[in-house]
Amino acid sequence: MLGADPSRWRYGYDLSAEAGITAGTMYPALARLAEDGLLEHRWELPAENGRPRHLYRLTGAGVDFARARMDAARVSDPRATPRLAPS
């Protein structure tokens, strides 16, 4: 997801769909990660007749955090899919 290309801005809706979780779960998680300094966020203004959309990408600290979580998951269970939200 975000860790595949940390410099790329992603829409929250796309992240939610990719992760297979509802927006009601995804957006509070994204807000917490941004508050913790792990994500940058910005608004994208619509070109015409649309509504603003929120974009997200990992900060340097977010990249480090994601890598550490994935490494820890691989050590404890090589088959595990790590969760990237802070504990």
N, CA, C and O atoms as CSV, one atom per row, in Angstrom:
chain,resi,resn,atom,element,x,y,z
A,1,MET,N,N,0.839,-1.181,0.000
A,1,MET,CA,C,0.000,0.000,0.000
A,1,MET,C,C,0.884,1.244,0.000
A,1,MET,O,O,1.563,1.527,-0.988
A,2,LEU,N,N,0.877,1.977,1.092
A,2,LEU,CA,C,1.661,3.203,1.148
A,2,LEU,C,C,3.159,2.938,1.090
A,2,LEU,O,O,3.909,3.740,0.534
A,3,GLY,N,N,3.594,1.839,1.650
A,3,GLY,CA,C,5.010,1.536,1.706
A,3,GLY,C,C,5.616,1.172,0.358
A,3,GLY,O,O,6.833,1.257,0.192
A,4,ALA,N,N,4.802,0.771,-0.601
A,4,ALA,CA,C,5.313,0.375,-1.910
A,4,ALA,C,C,5.948,1.551,-2.647
A,4,ALA,O,O,6.941,1.377,-3.355
A,5,ASP,N,N,5.387,2.729,-2.487
A,5,ASP,CA,C,5.928,3.952,-3.103
A,5,ASP,C,C,5.646,5.105,-2.143
A,5,ASP,O,O,4.677,5.840,-2.333
A,6,PRO,N,N,6.483,5.275,-1.110
A,6,PRO,CA,C,6.214,6.249,-0.057
A,6,PRO,C,C,6.083,7.692,-0.524
A,6,PRO,O,O,5.438,8.489,0.157
A,7,SER,N,N,6.665,8.053,-1.652
A,7,SER,CA,C,6.598,9.437,-2.108
A,7,SER,C,C,5.308,9.740,-2.871
A,7,SER,O,O,5.006,10.903,-3.138
A,8,ARG,N,N,4.555,8.712,-3.218
A,8,ARG,CA,C,3.326,8.880,-4.006
A,8,ARG,C,C,2.148,9.251,-3.105
A,8,ARG,O,O,1.908,8.603,-2.086
A,9,TRP,N,N,1.422,10.292,-3.485
A,9,TRP,CA,C,0.211,10.682,-2.766
A,9,TRP,C,C,-0.907,9.719,-3.140
A,9,TRP,O,O,-1.072,9.371,-4.308
A,10,ARG,N,N,-1.682,9.287,-2.127
A,10,ARG,CA,C,-2.766,8.327,-2.353
A,10,ARG,C,C,-4.060,8.855,-1.735
A,10,ARG,O,O,-4.035,9.505,-0.691
A,11,TYR,N,N,-5.174,8.575,-2.378
A,11,TYR,CA,C,-6.481,8.936,-1.841
A,11,TYR,C,C,-6.872,7.956,-0.733
A,11,TYR,O,O,-6.599,6.759,-0.821
A,12,GLY,N,N,-7.511,8.483,0.301
A,12,GLY,CA,C,-7.979,7.635,1.380
A,12,GLY,C,C,-8.938,6.567,0.898
A,12,GLY,O,O,-8.889,5.429,1.363
A,13,TYR,N,N,-9.808,6.924,-0.029
A,13,TYR,CA,C,-10.764,5.945,-0.564
A,13,TYR,C,C,-10.035,4.778,-1.230
A,13,TYR,O,O,-10.403,3.620,-1.036
A,14,ASP,N,N,-9.006,5.088,-2.011
A,14,ASP,CA,C,-8.247,4.022,-2.692
A,14,ASP,C,C,-7.541,3.126,-1.681
A,14,ASP,O,O,-7.497,1.907,-1.850
A,15,LEU,N,N,-6.990,3.729,-0.635
A,15,LEU,CA,C,-6.329,2.941,0.411
A,15,LEU,C,C,-7.326,2.030,1.109
A,15,LEU,O,O,-7.028,0.871,1.399
A,16,SER,N,N,-8.516,2.565,1.376
A,16,SER,CA,C,-9.566,1.782,2.021
A,16,SER,C,C,-9.963,0.587,1.159
A,16,SER,O,O,-10.088,-0.532,1.657
A,17,ALA,N,N,-10.159,0.830,-0.128
A,17,ALA,CA,C,-10.541,-0.252,-1.039
A,17,ALA,C,C,-9.423,-1.284,-1.154
A,17,ALA,O,O,-9.685,-2.486,-1.164
A,18,GLU,N,N,-8.192,-0.824,-1.240
A,18,GLU,CA,C,-7.054,-1.731,-1.369
A,18,GLU,C,C,-6.882,-2.601,-0.126
A,18,GLU,O,O,-6.534,-3.777,-0.223
A,19,ALA,N,N,-7.129,-2.010,1.039
A,19,ALA,CA,C,-6.986,-2.744,2.295
A,19,ALA,C,C,-8.211,-3.607,2.594
A,19,ALA,O,O,-8.149,-4.499,3.440
A,20,GLY,N,N,-9.320,-3.346,1.905
A,20,GLY,CA,C,-10.532,-4.113,2.130
A,20,GLY,C,C,-11.226,-3.752,3.439
A,20,GLY,O,O,-11.857,-4.601,4.068
A,21,ILE,N,N,-11.108,-2.489,3.847
A,21,ILE,CA,C,-11.785,-2.037,5.064
A,21,ILE,C,C,-12.654,-0.831,4.741
A,21,ILE,O,O,-12.448,-0.162,3.728
A,22,THR,N,N,-13.606,-0.562,5.588
A,22,THR,CA,C,-14.542,0.530,5.336
A,22,THR,C,C,-13.877,1.879,5.578
A,22,THR,O,O,-12.890,1.988,6.305
A,23,ALA,N,N,-14.442,2.894,4.953
A,23,ALA,CA,C,-13.943,4.259,5.151
A,23,ALA,C,C,-14.063,4.673,6.613
A,23,ALA,O,O,-13.226,5.417,7.123
A,24,GLY,N,N,-15.103,4.190,7.284
A,24,GLY,CA,C,-15.299,4.507,8.696
A,24,GLY,C,C,-14.199,3.963,9.593
A,24,GLY,O,O,-13.997,4.466,10.698
A,25,THR,N,N,-13.502,2.962,9.139
A,25,THR,CA,C,-12.345,2.422,9.850
A,25,THR,C,C,-11.059,3.079,9.351
A,25,THR,O,O,-10.176,3.404,10.145
A,26,MET,N,N,-10.953,3.273,8.037
A,26,MET,CA,C,-9.718,3.782,7.440
A,26,MET,C,C,-9.427,5.228,7.823
A,26,MET,O,O,-8.309,5.540,8.231
A,27,TYR,N,N,-10.410,6.112,7.699
A,27,TYR,CA,C,-10.125,7.530,7.911
A,27,TYR,C,C,-9.704,7.862,9.341
A,27,TYR,O,O,-8.800,8.680,9.514
A,28,PRO,N,N,-10.306,7.277,10.370
A,28,PRO,CA,C,-9.776,7.529,11.723
A,28,PRO,C,C,-8.344,7.011,11.897
A,28,PRO,O,O,-7.540,7.630,12.594
A,29,ALA,N,N,-8.026,5.877,11.264
A,29,ALA,CA,C,-6.658,5.347,11.341
A,29,ALA,C,C,-5.684,6.283,10.639
A,29,ALA,O,O,-4.596,6.547,11.151
A,30,LEU,N,N,-6.071,6.786,9.469
A,30,LEU,CA,C,-5.218,7.735,8.759
A,30,LEU,C,C,-5.011,9.005,9.571
A,30,LEU,O,O,-3.908,9.550,9.600
A,31,ALA,N,N,-6.065,9.482,10.231
A,31,ALA,CA,C,-5.950,10.679,11.059
A,31,ALA,C,C,-4.983,10.452,12.216
A,31,ALA,O,O,-4.174,11.326,12.527
A,32,ARG,N,N,-5.060,9.291,12.852
A,32,ARG,CA,C,-4.131,8.987,13.961
A,32,ARG,C,C,-2.694,8.899,13.468
A,32,ARG,O,O,-1.784,9.413,14.117
A,33,LEU,N,N,-2.484,8.252,12.328
A,33,LEU,CA,C,-1.134,8.151,11.778
A,33,LEU,C,C,-0.581,9.533,11.424
A,33,LEU,O,O,0.607,9.793,11.615
A,34,ALA,N,N,-1.436,10.417,10.911
A,34,ALA,CA,C,-1.005,11.781,10.604
A,34,ALA,C,C,-0.677,12.540,11.894
A,34,ALA,O,O,0.322,13.257,11.949
A,35,GLU,N,N,-1.502,12.391,12.922
A,35,GLU,CA,C,-1.239,13.042,14.209
A,35,GLU,C,C,0.072,12.569,14.817
A,35,GLU,O,O,0.766,13.337,15.484
A,36,ASP,N,N,0.409,11.311,14.588
A,36,ASP,CA,C,1.652,10.744,15.117
A,36,ASP,C,C,2.865,11.081,14.249
A,36,ASP,O,O,3.982,10.670,14.562
A,37,GLY,N,N,2.653,11.830,13.156
A,37,GLY,CA,C,3.757,12.235,12.298
A,37,GLY,C,C,4.219,11.176,11.319
A,37,GLY,O,O,5.299,11.293,10.741
A,38,LEU,N,N,3.411,10.138,11.124
A,38,LEU,CA,C,3.783,9.059,10.220
A,38,LEU,C,C,3.252,9.253,8.805
A,38,LEU,O,O,3.728,8.620,7.863
A,39,LEU,N,N,2.263,10.132,8.664
A,39,LEU,CA,C,1.685,10.448,7.353
A,39,LEU,C,C,1.648,11.950,7.149
A,39,LEU,O,O,1.450,12.718,8.091
A,40,GLU,N,N,1.841,12.355,5.903
A,40,GLU,CA,C,1.537,13.718,5.483
A,40,GLU,C,C,0.145,13.668,4.868
A,40,GLU,O,O,-0.266,12.641,4.326
A,41,HIS,N,N,-0.565,14.761,4.952
A,41,HIS,CA,C,-1.867,14.814,4.303
A,41,HIS,C,C,-2.088,16.200,3.725
A,41,HIS,O,O,-1.565,17.196,4.226
A,42,ARG,N,N,-2.870,16.239,2.668
A,42,ARG,CA,C,-3.209,17.512,2.027
A,42,ARG,C,C,-4.532,17.348,1.297
A,42,ARG,O,O,-4.983,16.234,1.027
A,43,TRP,N,N,-5.135,18.469,0.987
A,43,TRP,CA,C,-6.365,18.478,0.214
A,43,TRP,C,C,-6.050,18.710,-1.256
A,43,TRP,O,O,-5.186,19.519,-1.596
A,44,GLU,N,N,-6.750,18.000,-2.116
A,44,GLU,CA,C,-6.679,18.236,-3.549
A,44,GLU,C,C,-7.984,18.893,-3.954
A,44,GLU,O,O,-9.062,18.339,-3.738
A,45,LEU,N,N,-7.884,20.063,-4.535
A,45,LEU,CA,C,-9.084,20.766,-4.961
A,45,LEU,C,C,-9.562,20.199,-6.290
A,45,LEU,O,O,-8.752,19.845,-7.147
A,46,PRO,N,N,-10.867,20.115,-6.459
A,46,PRO,CA,C,-11.404,19.514,-7.688
A,46,PRO,C,C,-11.170,20.414,-8.892
A,46,PRO,O,O,-11.107,21.637,-8.771
A,47,ALA,N,N,-11.043,19.790,-10.047
A,47,ALA,CA,C,-10.872,20.544,-11.287
A,47,ALA,C,C,-12.171,21.273,-11.625
A,47,ALA,O,O,-12.153,22.456,-11.964
A,48,GLU,N,N,-13.288,20.571,-11.534
A,48,GLU,CA,C,-14.568,21.187,-11.867
A,48,GLU,C,C,-15.696,20.341,-11.296
A,48,GLU,O,O,-15.715,19.123,-11.470
A,49,ASN,N,N,-16.619,20.977,-10.625
A,49,ASN,CA,C,-17.837,20.349,-10.103
A,49,ASN,C,C,-17.593,19.120,-9.236
A,49,ASN,O,O,-18.478,18.274,-9.111
A,50,GLY,N,N,-16.460,19.009,-8.660
A,50,GLY,CA,C,-16.197,17.898,-7.769
A,50,GLY,C,C,-16.050,18.420,-6.349
A,50,GLY,O,O,-16.288,19.597,-6.082
A,51,ARG,N,N,-15.669,17.561,-5.467
A,51,ARG,CA,C,-15.434,18.005,-4.102
A,51,ARG,C,C,-13.978,17.737,-3.742
A,51,ARG,O,O,-13.343,16.858,-4.325
A,52,PRO,N,N,-13.455,18.484,-2.796
A,52,PRO,CA,C,-12.052,18.271,-2.413
A,52,PRO,C,C,-11.845,16.847,-1.905
A,52,PRO,O,O,-12.740,16.244,-1.314
A,53,ARG,N,N,-10.651,16.329,-2.149
A,53,ARG,CA,C,-10.306,14.982,-1.690
A,53,ARG,C,C,-9.020,15.057,-0.892
A,53,ARG,O,O,-8.117,15.835,-1.200
A,54,HIS,N,N,-8.959,14.233,0.139
A,54,HIS,CA,C,-7.782,14.179,0.990
A,54,HIS,C,C,-6.784,13.183,0.400
A,54,HIS,O,O,-7.155,12.090,-0.027
A,55,LEU,N,N,-5.517,13.580,0.386
A,55,LEU,CA,C,-4.435,12.727,-0.088
A,55,LEU,C,C,-3.474,12.445,1.060
A,55,LEU,O,O,-3.321,13.260,1.970
A,56,TYR,N,N,-2.835,11.290,1.008
A,56,TYR,CA,C,-1.925,10.857,2.074
A,56,TYR,C,C,-0.663,10.255,1.474
A,56,TYR,O,O,-0.681,9.675,0.389
A,57,ARG,N,N,0.446,10.410,2.218
A,57,ARG,CA,C,1.672,9.673,1.899
A,57,ARG,C,C,2.503,9.578,3.176
A,57,ARG,O,O,2.342,10.368,4.105
A,58,LEU,N,N,3.391,8.594,3.195
A,58,LEU,CA,C,4.234,8.371,4.367
A,58,LEU,C,C,5.283,9.472,4.510
A,58,LEU,O,O,5.824,9.962,3.519
A,59,THR,N,N,5.559,9.849,5.749
A,59,THR,CA,C,6.692,10.716,6.047
A,59,THR,C,C,7.929,9.828,6.166
A,59,THR,O,O,7.828,8.604,6.079
A,60,GLY,N,N,9.083,10.435,6.362
A,60,GLY,CA,C,10.298,9.648,6.600
A,60,GLY,C,C,10.136,8.758,7.818
A,60,GLY,O,O,10.527,7.591,7.798
A,61,ALA,N,N,9.555,9.313,8.887
A,61,ALA,CA,C,9.307,8.516,10.093
A,61,ALA,C,C,8.312,7.397,9.808
A,61,ALA,O,O,8.422,6.307,10.369
A,62,GLY,N,N,7.339,7.666,8.935
A,62,GLY,CA,C,6.359,6.649,8.572
A,62,GLY,C,C,6.982,5.499,7.804
A,62,GLY,O,O,6.627,4.339,8.008
A,63,VAL,N,N,7.914,5.827,6.918
A,63,VAL,CA,C,8.631,4.783,6.170
A,63,VAL,C,C,9.417,3.912,7.142
A,63,VAL,O,O,9.369,2.684,7.062
A,64,ASP,N,N,10.142,4.551,8.064
A,64,ASP,CA,C,10.921,3.799,9.055
A,64,ASP,C,C,10.014,2.917,9.911
A,64,ASP,O,O,10.337,1.758,10.176
A,65,PHE,N,N,8.877,3.471,10.344
A,65,PHE,CA,C,7.931,2.728,11.174
A,65,PHE,C,C,7.380,1.521,10.415
A,65,PHE,O,O,7.317,0.417,10.957
A,66,ALA,N,N,6.980,1.734,9.157
A,66,ALA,CA,C,6.423,0.643,8.351
A,66,ALA,C,C,7.446,-0.468,8.147
A,66,ALA,O,O,7.121,-1.650,8.264
A,67,ARG,N,N,8.681,-0.084,7.843
A,67,ARG,CA,C,9.731,-1.095,7.645
A,67,ARG,C,C,9.980,-1.887,8.925
A,67,ARG,O,O,10.127,-3.108,8.887
A,68,ALA,N,N,10.027,-1.191,10.052
A,68,ALA,CA,C,10.261,-1.872,11.325
A,68,ALA,C,C,9.134,-2.843,11.641
A,68,ALA,O,O,9.389,-3.959,12.095
A,69,ARG,N,N,7.889,-2.434,11.405
A,69,ARG,CA,C,6.747,-3.325,11.660
A,69,ARG,C,C,6.774,-4.537,10.743
A,69,ARG,O,O,6.493,-5.653,11.181
A,70,MET,N,N,7.107,-4.330,9.487
A,70,MET,CA,C,7.147,-5.450,8.550
A,70,MET,C,C,8.291,-6.397,8.895
A,70,MET,O,O,8.128,-7.615,8.816
A,71,ASP,N,N,9.442,-5.856,9.276
A,71,ASP,CA,C,10.575,-6.696,9.677
A,71,ASP,C,C,10.237,-7.503,10.921
A,71,ASP,O,O,10.553,-8.691,10.994
A,72,ALA,N,N,9.597,-6.869,11.899
A,72,ALA,CA,C,9.225,-7.561,13.130
A,72,ALA,C,C,8.226,-8.679,12.845
A,72,ALA,O,O,8.307,-9.754,13.439
A,73,ALA,N,N,7.291,-8.428,11.941
A,73,ALA,CA,C,6.300,-9.452,11.599
A,73,ALA,C,C,6.965,-10.634,10.907
A,73,ALA,O,O,6.609,-11.785,11.159
A,74,ARG,N,N,7.926,-10.354,10.037
A,74,ARG,CA,C,8.621,-11.441,9.339
A,74,ARG,C,C,9.432,-12.296,10.303
A,74,ARG,O,O,9.515,-13.512,10.131
A,75,VAL,N,N,10.027,-11.677,11.308
A,75,VAL,CA,C,10.825,-12.415,12.286
A,75,VAL,C,C,9.924,-13.302,13.132
A,75,VAL,O,O,10.253,-14.462,13.378
A,76,SER,N,N,8.783,-12.766,13.584
A,76,SER,CA,C,7.915,-13.547,14.462
A,76,SER,C,C,7.121,-14.608,13.701
A,76,SER,O,O,6.869,-15.690,14.231
A,77,ASP,N,N,6.730,-14.308,12.473
A,77,ASP,CA,C,5.981,-15.269,11.657
A,77,ASP,C,C,6.169,-14.896,10.188
A,77,ASP,O,O,5.530,-13.958,9.711
A,78,PRO,N,N,7.010,-15.593,9.479
A,78,PRO,CA,C,7.292,-15.245,8.084
A,78,PRO,C,C,6.053,-15.234,7.186
A,78,PRO,O,O,6.086,-14.641,6.107
A,79,ARG,N,N,4.972,-15.872,7.607
A,79,ARG,CA,C,3.745,-15.893,6.802
A,79,ARG,C,C,2.803,-14.747,7.146
A,79,ARG,O,O,1.800,-14.550,6.461
A,80,ALA,N,N,3.108,-13.990,8.195
A,80,ALA,CA,C,2.204,-12.961,8.700
A,80,ALA,C,C,2.136,-11.762,7.760
A,80,ALA,O,O,3.106,-11.416,7.086
A,81,THR,N,N,0.968,-11.145,7.739
A,81,THR,CA,C,0.777,-9.867,7.047
A,81,THR,C,C,0.777,-8.805,8.142
A,81,THR,O,O,-0.138,-8.776,8.965
A,82,PRO,N,N,1.792,-7.924,8.167
A,82,PRO,CA,C,1.892,-6.967,9.271
A,82,PRO,C,C,0.818,-5.894,9.205
A,82,PRO,O,O,0.357,-5.512,8.129
A,83,ARG,N,N,0.433,-5.420,10.379
A,83,ARG,CA,C,-0.457,-4.272,10.496
A,83,ARG,C,C,0.428,-3.071,10.721
A,83,ARG,O,O,1.343,-3.118,11.543
A,84,LEU,N,N,0.169,-1.995,10.001
A,84,LEU,CA,C,1.040,-0.831,10.061
A,84,LEU,C,C,0.564,0.237,11.020
A,84,LEU,O,O,1.276,1.218,11.234
A,85,ALA,N,N,-0.608,0.087,11.605
A,85,ALA,CA,C,-1.082,1.080,12.561
A,85,ALA,C,C,-0.323,0.940,13.865
A,85,ALA,O,O,-0.022,-0.175,14.288
A,86,PRO,N,N,-0.005,2.070,14.516
A,86,PRO,CA,C,0.710,1.975,15.795
A,86,PRO,C,C,-0.139,1.262,16.834
A,86,PRO,O,O,-1.368,1.309,16.794
A,87,SER,N,N,0.533,0.605,17.759
A,87,SER,CA,C,-0.170,-0.115,18.831
A,87,SER,C,C,-0.686,0.834,19.877
A,87,SER,O,O,-1.302,0.403,20.851
